[in-house]
Amino acid sequence: MKKLLLLLFLITNLAMGREIFINDQGLKIEYSKPSVSCFYDKEAYEGYLNTCLILPNFETCAQTKYEMYICGDKNKVK
């Protein structure tokens, strides 16, 4: 049972790994890969992340914008 729990923990950490983004000003941001309801486009997500940096919860802001504008747009999902 312990081995199964350890395996689940490792798989979750690998799937939800940390990403590093360096914006135009050279600011290095480490963030968790989001779980979104459609395909994950790293470049688009990092663009939203860059616009949310002034907020204290920038990862939540970026994920919300991504869901609204990428996952919500039927033309981009296809």
SULPE-V696319 format. One record per backbone hydrogen bond with DSSP energy under -1.0 kcal/mol. NH is the residue of the N-H (numbers start at 1). CO is the residue of the C=O. If there is no record, write none. Layout:
BEGIN
[[NH & CO] [NH & CO]]
END
This chain:
BEGIN
[[5 & 1] [6 & 2] [7 & 3] [8 & 4] [9 & 5] [10 & 6] [11 & 7] [12 & 8] [13 & 9] [14 & 10] [15 & 11] [16 & 12] [19 & 31] [21 & 29] [23 & 27] [26 & 23] [29 & 21] [31 & 19] [33 & 17] [45 & 41] [46 & 42] [47 & 43] [48 & 44] [49 & 45] [50 & 46] [51 & 47] [55 & 52] [61 & 57] [62 & 58] [63 & 59] [64 & 60] [65 & 61] [66 & 62] [67 & 63] [68 & 64] [69 & 65] [70 & 66] [71 & 66] [77 & 73] [78 & 74]]
END
